């Protein structure tokens, strides 16, 4: 299994195209400055040692060196030993609301962004359990079955958006139904947990009935409310301009958190209701505590017991490229022509 030990360092690679743009602007300015100083056919005579290509070569070497050093800092690793291990765990499905109402900004920066960040923190807290993802809006679907691939879960959560929904609305009941079917295929027969992160706008009216059925099947359900009682308007783009979602009368639609329904849903599902304003870390720790108290089943899983690091090769190449950049002279070489580029 391949991975980066410090993947956040890879974001620094985004700086390389910016450096390339800066270099291009500098090169264009340099040519214009030389053009103001002398005619193009006279410039080589006034600057006989100026190289046509070495500025570009040196800059290319510098970019490559930085790329290798950044990858080396992220420390690419390869799992060196795969073995079967015994682990006790609870299967946990996180159901994330990706309906348009989650664009409301009564919880900054928006309900959806806050919910995604909370879900990422939750995955971090629940490492050791098997985790899966359900997305729902007007309909629901299983985005990722229960697994111990936490990196994949975090990637899916970061990319979650209403554009991934086939239809709009908030079908909490269908999300619970999808979770029930997903858990039925699970080899874990002990208690299972479903964590629903939503603003509580239930449009199908089947949530309570589904929650009771799920509880009978051993699925403990927790709800996490995202939003405020005052609510907020739903930003939308209309004709290329920013606007708010409007009703048939042309008035902006205000979306409000439905706390009573979410509290009742959690109660019917044997769990607890939480509000995201209590703090991402505090709520995640509370959920972790509740899940730790649940009955767990011993499962046999395949895991990598150790990883070999290969950062040193990338650092070596990066440093070698820096040395090469330093050794390449700015002066014109023997093989270069007489014209200044």
N, C-alpha and C positions, 0 to 999 in steps of 0.2 A: 504494500500500500504506500502510495506516495503522498506526501503532505509537506506544507511549510510550517515550521515551528512558530514563526512570527509573521503571519500573512499580512498584518497591517502595514509592514514596511514596504510591501509591493505597491502601495498607493503612491509612493515616491516616484514610480515609473511614469506617472502622469506628468511629471515635471519635464521629462525629456522632450516631448513635442513642443513645449513652451520655449525651451532653450533653443530648439531648432528654428522656431519662428523668430526669436530674438537675433539669432545669427544671420538669418536671411535678411532681416531689416538692416542689420549692421552692414552686411555685404553690399546691399543696394545703396546705402548711404555712402559707403566707401567709394564705390564706382562713380557716384555723382560728384563726390568731393574731388576725385582725381580728374574728372571731366572739367570741373571748374578751374583746376590748377593748370591743365595743359591739354592740348588736342590729343586724341587717342593714339595717333601715330607717333607723337613725340614723347608720350609717357614712358615707354620702355627705355628711351635714351636717357631720360632724367632719373629713372629708377631701375638701373640695369640689374640690380640684385634681387628685385621683387619677384617672388614666385607666383605663377598662375594658379597652382593647385594646392600648395602646401597648407594654406589657411584652411581649406576645406578638409584636407586629409587629417590635419591635426584636430580639427573640431570633431570629425567622425570618430577618431580614436578616443577622444574625450567622452563622447556620448556612449560608445560601447563600454568603456571602462566604468562609467557611472552605472550603466545597466547591470553589468556583472557584479559590481559591488553591492548594489541594492538587492539583487537576488541572493547574493551571499549573506547579506544581513538578515534576510528572511529565513535563512537556513533550510534549504531543501533537504528532506529526509525520506528515507525508504525503510519501510517495515522489514526487519531482518528475520523475524521468527514469528510464524503464525501457529497458534496452538489453541486447543479447546480448553475453555475455562468454565467453571461453575459460577453462576452469579444469581443472586436473588434480586428480583426487580418487580416493579409494577408497570403495566402497560399504560401509557398516558397519551391521550389524543388532545391536541390543542386545536380548538375550532375558532378560526379567526374570521370575523365579519369584514368582508371587502366590498360592502355595498357603498353606493354614492354618499349616503348619509355620513359615512366615516370621514368624508372630506371636511366636515364641519370643523370650525376652528375655535369652538368654545373651550377645548382643551388644547393648548398650544403644543407644537406648531399646528397640529391637526389631530383629530381622533385617531386616524389611521396610523400616522407616524408614531404617535405615542403608544398605540397598541402594538405595533411592530417592535418598537424598542423594548417594551415590557416583555413581549413574547421571547425575544432574544435573551433577556436577562433570566427568564424562567427556564429556558433550555439550559443555560449555564448552571443554574441551581439544581436542575434535575438530572445532571449527568450521573450515570449509574442506572437510571431507569431507561426503558425503551420508549421512544417518543415518536409520534406520528402527527401529521397535520391534516386538518380538514378546512377548506375554504368554503364560505357560503355568502350568498347575496340573495337573488331571486330563486336560486337553486343551490345545491351543495354538492361537493365532490371531494373524494379523498386525494389530497395533493401528495402525501407521502405516507406509506404504511409504517407501522411501528418499527423502529430500528435504533441501533446505537450509533448511527452515523450523524453525530451532532453537527458537524460542519455542513452537511447537506441541508439540515433543518434550518440553520442560520442563513444559508444562501437563499433558500426558498422564502423565508420570512422577509428578507431585505427586498426581494423583488415583488412582493405581494401588492396588488393594486386592483381597483374595480375593473380595469380592462381585462382581467383574467376571468371575470364572471360572465357566464353565457347570458344571463338576464339579471335585471336589477330588482331589488326588493330586499326583504330580510326574512329568510325562511329558516328560523331557528329550529323548528320542528324537524325539517328535512336534514339539517346538520346533525341532530341527535340520531336520526334514523341511519344516516350514512355511517356514523360512529358505531352504532349497534352492529351493522353488517360487517364493518372492519374488525371489530372485536370478536365476532363469531368465528372468524378465520384465524384468530390468534391462538398460539399454542399455550398461552398463559391462561390458566383456568381460575386463578385467584382473582381478587378484586382488581378492577380496572377503573381508571379515572378519566373523566372528560372535563376539560377546562374550556369554557365558552367565553370568548372575549368579544364584546359587542356593546352597542348603545341601546340594545333592548327593544328596537322597533320591530316587533314580530308581526309580519304581514300574513302568515298562513294560519295562525291560531291553533296549531297542533303541538306547540312546544310542551305544554304541561302534560298532555297525554303521552307523548313520546318520552318525556322525562320519567314518568312513572313506570313505563315499560322497561326503560333502560335500568332503572334501579332494581327491578325484579330480576334482571339478568346480571346483577352484581356490578353495575357501572355506577360509580359515585360521581356526581356531577357538581362542579363548581362554576360559578359565574363571576365574571369581572366586568363591571360597568365602566364604559368609557364615554364621558360627556358630562353635561350639567343639567340640572332641572330647568334652568333658564333657556338652555339650548343655544343653537346658533344656525345661521343660514348656511346653505350648502353651495360652495363656490363651483361654478361651471363655466365652460367656455362656449359662448354662443356667437357664431359668425366671426370667429377669430378674436373676440374680445371677452374680457372677464365680466362675468355676471353671476347671478345666483339662480338656483333652481326655482322655478315659479309654478304656481298652480294654474288651473284652467282660467282663473280670473286675472292672471298676470301678477299676482302678489307673491313675493318671495316666501318660500317654504321654510319654516323654522323646525328644525329637528331637535327633539328633546330626549334626554336619557329617561328610560322607563325603569326606574329603580324598583318599584313595587313588583313588577312582573319578574325581574331578574332575581329578586330575593325569594319570591314564591317558587320560581323554577329551581333554584338551588335547594330550597327546603324540600320540595317534592323529590328531588334527585338525591337526597341524603347528604348533600354537601353544604357549602357556605357561600354567601355572596360577599364579594369584595368590591371596593371602588378604587379605581386606579389613582385617584387623588391622594390616597393614603400613602403613596410612595411606591415606585416600581420595586425597589429592593425589599421593602417591608412586606408588600403583598406576595412577592415571589418567595420570601422566606416563610411566610405563613402557609402558603400552599405546599411548600416543601415539607414543612412540619406535619401537615395533615396527611400527605402522601406517605411520609415515613412511618406513620402509625398504621397504615393499611397492611392487610395480609399480603405477603409477597410469595412468589413461587420461584423455586430454584430452576434456572434454565441453563442449558449448555449453549454457549456462544463461542464463536471463533474470534479471537482477538490477536493483535500484534503485541507481543510482549516487550519488544524493544525496537528502537529505530536507530539507523545509522545516519549520521550527519555528513553532508557533502558541501558545506559552505566553503571549506578551505580551497576547493578547486575553483570556485567562482571568484573568491577573493584573490587567488593567485593570478588568474587570467586578468582580472580588473587591474591589479597592480602592474602586471606586465604591459598592459595597454597604456597605462599612465607613463611608464618608463619609455615606451616607444614614442609616445606623444612628446615627451621631453627631449628625446634624441633627434627627432625630426626637426631639421632647421627651417627657419622661415625663408632662408635665402634660396634663390633659384638654382636648380640643379643643372647638370650638364646636358641632360636629355630634354630639357624644356625648350620650347620655342622662344622667339623673340617678342611675341605679342603679350601684352598684359591682359589677363582675364578680368 
